[in-house]
């Protein structure tokens, strides 16, 4: 790809500021008003938050102009585009424009989880609109084919285009990590989602779906391992560049001797790389306590309440906020598995707890059982569960940030472990300051029964917190093994060289002596700082930065996939081939823009 000379290392770079070199590199100019970048070719405003946004627009829409290679050619091209002269531009033919419209509609249908047959309905809607608004143009619709067969094939074509772009980027990954999620599927639980986070030479971070594996056809861990290795080989990703592995905490993943993590670590052993760092995905933090507290009885009871409210209490105003939240999260179709996961979110469970008296009144009015509201131990467990889930929700929200660096995530985890120590001490001292819901239940029991000491078993809850502490330590212990690397990455100027590995001490001392680099570190974010760090002068430090930057929690992209699934579970539960399921999830989760010109001109690059 054509590149302009690199800018001075000391030039201050604001993440949202337009940069002059983008004009020749990506054919954009700074807009007269507002932020972003104005494309000279299509005159569209790119709402840029960084160079990656502008680059993606250019590669997706105008890669035709890559034929202008030298600096003089690029400068002349920019001047011609400024004048409105589009040199040698190969405009799309009417047939190609129609094809592009069909591709765009197919992508929208995929994003909305619509069935293949709904394209015909969209076609009829558009025809009605044109017939009444622009009757002279209604004939355009005759050329747009939205039949189920064509829509299905276009979705596959878009998937192949996005997949090719990912594989091209993967060739430049200096380090990468994988995230494996076998708990996402609602309608059926026989698929494994495999995500990859790769870091390029400029520390650009890419998080994408690598593949979907059918667990029915790859039931054994050995077969599953073979499928993952095949996907990595197809993408051109060597195991020697693999740094981290994020998984759920099912036996299939973390079984001590036969889990997938053990197999992956054996395969990825190399004298030139770290041992693979493993930790559990932050997305499923709410589920950690389900291994320590028997919450199924509470969750099942609350699920029954929600079902009754949805069927017989939907008109009651006191439940409107509860119903609105559930439907905004997952739409109107909420099945048992989806409801179960939804209730394990601390925010939702807390809302239900606050409505417990209204729910009891409602259950009495329809003749349903209210036995739980007279069970003192059950009510205490309910209050305690609400409090623990709420604490877990807080850390989940801190970690649920797109492309967060592991160093920042590790700080939040350590802080939460300190919080767990505090909660344990408070329970031992019979102090319920941080257990608001449990405290409410205890106060109510004191007023009504005067025998709360017999009901409230604080020792049992202390044991629960102890087990939760051990779970956290087990799930994130590998991050503690690389604590020094994380600290070095996050604070290279305050890290004492004598505590650093011997191999990096010389580079670290030279780095800390540079006033120019200190100024860059002070004014830029970590990604920008390490991207500008000269690889020839600091190869080891930059290598550590690439490895640390590739570690990720997977929660953002996993949640995007889970939300897509739960919103469209009815459609996705219909018979679909694995290839089409893979295509739908790639389109729903990707940050890559399809290269439309390649698609309409039939230049879609193929991969095995």
DOBA-97840 format. One line per 2 residues: for each residue x, y, z of C-alpha. Coordinates in steps of 0.5 Angstrom, whole numbers, plus 500, padded with zeros to 3 digits. Layout:
X/Y/Z ~ ...
This chain:
500/500/500 ~ 502/507/498
505/511/505 ~ 507/518/506
513/519/510 ~ 512/518/517
511/524/521 ~ 516/527/527
516/523/533 ~ 515/529/537
509/532/533 ~ 503/531/538
498/527/536 ~ 491/528/539
486/522/538 ~ 481/526/535
485/531/531 ~ 485/531/523
492/530/521 ~ 495/533/514
498/527/512 ~ 491/523/511
490/528/505 ~ 495/524/500
494/518/504 ~ 487/517/504
484/522/500 ~ 480/526/505
481/534/507 ~ 479/537/514
471/539/514 ~ 470/547/514
466/545/520 ~ 465/540/525
470/534/526 ~ 472/528/522
474/528/515 ~ 471/530/508
472/525/503 ~ 475/528/496
472/522/492 ~ 465/521/495
464/528/498 ~ 462/524/505
463/526/512 ~ 467/520/515
466/521/523 ~ 473/519/525
475/518/532 ~ 482/516/529
486/514/523 ~ 483/507/523
476/510/521 ~ 479/514/515
483/508/513 ~ 477/503/513
473/508/509 ~ 478/509/504
480/501/503 ~ 472/500/503
470/505/498 ~ 476/508/494
482/503/494 ~ 482/504/486
486/510/487 ~ 492/505/490
494/505/483 ~ 497/512/484
503/510/488 ~ 509/516/488
508/522/492 ~ 508/527/486
502/522/483 ~ 498/523/490
499/530/490 ~ 497/531/483
491/526/484 ~ 489/530/490
489/537/486 ~ 485/534/481
480/531/486 ~ 479/538/489
477/541/483 ~ 472/536/482
476/532/476 ~ 476/524/478
481/522/473 ~ 480/515/470
475/513/475 ~ 471/507/473
464/509/475 ~ 459/503/476
455/501/471 ~ 447/501/472
447/494/473 ~ 453/494/478
449/500/482 ~ 443/495/482
448/490/485 ~ 451/494/490
444/496/492 ~ 442/489/493
448/487/497 ~ 447/493/502
440/491/503 ~ 442/484/504
447/486/509 ~ 441/490/513
437/484/513 ~ 443/480/516
444/485/521 ~ 437/485/523
437/478/523 ~ 431/477/518
430/471/514 ~ 432/470/507
425/471/505 ~ 424/477/508
427/481/502 ~ 421/480/498
417/484/503 ~ 422/489/503
422/489/495 ~ 414/490/496
415/496/501 ~ 420/500/497
416/499/490 ~ 410/502/494
414/508/496 ~ 417/509/490
410/508/486 ~ 407/514/491
413/518/491 ~ 417/518/485
413/514/480 ~ 418/515/474
423/511/478 ~ 419/505/480
422/501/474 ~ 428/501/478
426/496/483 ~ 425/491/477
432/490/477 ~ 433/489/484
433/482/486 ~ 431/480/493
429/473/492 ~ 431/468/498
436/465/494 ~ 440/471/492
439/474/499 ~ 443/468/501
448/468/496 ~ 450/476/497
450/475/505 ~ 455/469/503
459/474/499 ~ 459/479/504
462/474/509 ~ 467/472/504
469/479/503 ~ 470/481/510
473/474/512 ~ 479/476/506
480/483/509 ~ 481/480/516
486/475/514 ~ 490/480/510
490/484/516 ~ 492/478/520
498/477/516 ~ 501/483/520
499/481/527 ~ 505/481/531
501/478/537 ~ 494/476/538
490/472/543 ~ 484/468/542
477/468/546 ~ 473/462/546
465/462/548 ~ 461/456/548
456/459/553 ~ 453/464/548
448/460/544 ~ 440/461/547
436/457/542 ~ 441/451/541
448/450/545 ~ 452/446/540
457/452/537 ~ 463/455/540
465/462/538 ~ 472/464/537
474/471/537 ~ 481/474/535
484/480/538 ~ 491/482/534
496/487/534 ~ 499/490/528
506/493/527 ~ 503/500/529
499/497/535 ~ 493/498/531
488/493/535 ~ 483/489/531
478/485/535 ~ 474/480/530
470/473/530 ~ 475/468/527
470/462/526 ~ 464/458/529
465/451/530 ~ 459/446/531
460/442/537 ~ 456/437/535
461/435/529 ~ 467/436/534
465/433/540 ~ 471/431/543
476/436/545 ~ 481/433/540
477/434/535 ~ 475/441/537
483/443/538 ~ 484/441/531
478/445/528 ~ 481/451/532
488/450/529 ~ 485/449/522
482/456/523 ~ 488/459/525
492/456/519 ~ 487/458/514
488/465/517 ~ 495/465/517
496/465/524 ~ 502/462/527
502/459/534 ~ 508/462/536
505/469/536 ~ 499/467/540
499/470/547 ~ 493/469/551
487/465/551 ~ 480/467/554
475/462/556 ~ 469/461/559
469/456/565 ~ 466/450/563
469/443/564 ~ 470/443/556
475/449/557 ~ 478/448/563
478/441/565 ~ 485/440/569
488/434/565 ~ 483/434/559
481/441/558 ~ 482/445/551
486/450/555 ~ 491/444/557
491/442/549 ~ 492/449/547
498/450/551 ~ 502/444/549
501/446/542 ~ 503/453/543
510/452/547 ~ 515/455/544
522/458/546 ~ 521/464/543
514/466/546 ~ 511/467/553
507/461/556 ~ 500/462/553
496/466/559 ~ 489/464/560
484/467/564 ~ 476/467/564
472/471/560 ~ 470/478/564
463/477/560 ~ 461/471/565
463/474/571 ~ 456/474/573
456/467/573 ~ 462/466/577
457/466/584 ~ 453/461/581
459/456/582 ~ 459/458/590
451/459/591 ~ 446/455/589
442/460/586 ~ 438/456/581
432/456/586 ~ 432/463/586
433/464/579 ~ 427/459/577
422/462/582 ~ 424/469/579
423/467/572 ~ 416/464/574
414/471/576 ~ 417/474/570
413/469/566 ~ 406/471/570
407/478/569 ~ 408/478/562
402/474/561 ~ 397/476/566
400/483/569 ~ 403/486/563
398/492/564 ~ 400/494/571
404/500/571 ~ 408/498/577
411/493/572 ~ 412/497/566
420/499/567 ~ 421/491/568
418/489/562 ~ 421/495/558
428/493/560 ~ 427/486/558
424/487/552 ~ 429/493/550
435/488/552 ~ 432/482/548
426/484/544 ~ 419/480/545
421/473/545 ~ 425/471/551
425/464/552 ~ 428/460/558
435/460/557 ~ 435/468/555
431/469/561 ~ 436/466/566
442/469/563 ~ 438/476/563
436/475/571 ~ 443/474/573
445/481/571 ~ 445/485/578
441/491/575 ~ 435/487/573
435/482/579 ~ 436/489/584
430/492/580 ~ 426/485/581
428/485/589 ~ 425/493/589
418/490/587 ~ 418/484/591
412/487/595 ~ 408/489/589
410/482/586 ~ 407/478/592
401/482/591 ~ 400/481/584
401/473/585 ~ 396/473/591
391/477/586 ~ 392/471/581
392/465/585 ~ 399/464/584
403/461/590 ~ 407/466/594
410/460/599 ~ 417/464/598
415/470/601 ~ 414/466/608
420/463/607 ~ 425/467/612
431/463/609 ~ 430/464/602
428/471/603 ~ 435/472/606
438/468/600 ~ 435/473/595
437/479/599 ~ 444/477/599
444/474/592 ~ 442/481/589
448/484/593 ~ 453/480/591
450/480/583 ~ 450/488/584
458/488/586 ~ 459/483/580
456/488/576 ~ 460/494/578
466/491/576 ~ 463/488/569
461/495/567 ~ 468/497/569
471/492/564 ~ 466/492/559
470/497/555 ~ 472/496/547
479/494/546 ~ 481/495/554
488/494/555 ~ 489/488/560
494/492/564 ~ 488/497/566
483/491/567 ~ 488/487/572
488/494/576 ~ 480/493/576
481/486/578 ~ 486/487/584
481/493/586 ~ 475/488/586
479/483/590 ~ 481/488/596
473/489/596 ~ 472/482/597
477/482/603 ~ 473/488/606
466/484/605 ~ 469/478/608
471/482/614 ~ 464/486/615
460/480/615 ~ 465/477/620
463/483/624 ~ 456/483/622
456/489/619 ~ 451/489/613
454/496/610 ~ 455/494/603
449/489/603 ~ 443/494/603
438/488/600 ~ 440/483/605
440/489/611 ~ 433/491/608
430/483/609 ~ 433/483/616
430/489/618 ~ 423/487/616
424/480/619 ~ 426/484/626
420/488/625 ~ 415/482/624
418/476/627 ~ 423/478/632
428/472/631 ~ 433/474/625
439/471/629 ~ 436/464/628
434/466/620 ~ 441/470/618
446/465/618 ~ 452/470/617
457/464/617 ~ 454/461/611
455/468/607 ~ 462/469/609
464/462/606 ~ 460/464/600
465/470/599 ~ 471/466/601
469/461/595 ~ 468/467/591
475/470/593 ~ 478/463/591
474/463/584 ~ 477/470/582
484/468/584 ~ 483/461/580
480/465/574 ~ 485/470/574
492/467/577 ~ 495/467/570
495/475/570 ~ 499/475/576
504/471/573 ~ 505/477/568
504/483/573 ~ 511/486/572
510/486/564 ~ 503/489/565
506/494/570 ~ 512/496/565
507/497/559 ~ 502/501/563
508/505/567 ~ 515/505/563
517/511/566 ~ 516/510/573
518/502/573 ~ 525/501/577
530/498/572 ~ 532/493/577
526/490/578 ~ 525/489/570
527/482/567 ~ 535/483/565
533/483/557 ~ 530/489/558
534/493/563 ~ 538/497/558
532/499/553 ~ 528/501/559
534/505/562 ~ 535/509/555
527/510/555 ~ 527/513/562
533/518/560 ~ 529/521/554
526/527/555 ~ 522/527/548
519/520/550 ~ 517/522/557
513/528/553 ~ 510/523/548
508/519/554 ~ 505/524/558
501/527/552 ~ 499/521/548
495/515/550 ~ 499/508/551
497/506/544 ~ 499/512/541
506/512/545 ~ 508/505/543
506/506/536 ~ 511/512/535
516/508/539 ~ 522/507/534
522/499/534 ~ 530/499/532
532/503/538 ~ 527/499/543
525/492/540 ~ 524/488/546
520/494/550 ~ 516/494/543
515/487/543 ~ 512/487/550
507/492/548 ~ 505/488/543
504/482/547 ~ 500/486/553
496/490/548 ~ 494/483/545
491/481/551 ~ 483/482/551
477/481/556 ~ 473/479/550
467/482/553 ~ 465/487/548
465/483/542 ~ 462/477/546
456/481/548 ~ 455/484/541
454/477/539 ~ 450/474/545
445/480/544 ~ 445/479/536
443/472/538 ~ 438/473/543
434/479/539 ~ 434/474/533
433/467/537 ~ 427/466/533
430/467/526 ~ 437/463/528
433/457/531 ~ 431/456/524
435/451/520 ~ 441/454/517
448/451/515 ~ 454/453/519
457/457/513 ~ 450/462/513
450/462/521 ~ 458/464/521
456/469/515 ~ 451/472/520
455/473/526 ~ 461/476/522
457/481/519 ~ 453/482/526
460/483/530 ~ 465/486/525
468/493/525 ~ 471/492/518
467/495/512 ~ 465/491/506
469/493/500 ~ 463/494/496
467/495/489 ~ 470/489/489
464/485/491 ~ 460/488/485
465/487/480 ~ 466/480/482
473/481/485 ~ 472/478/492
478/475/494 ~ 478/467/496
481/463/501 ~ 481/456/503
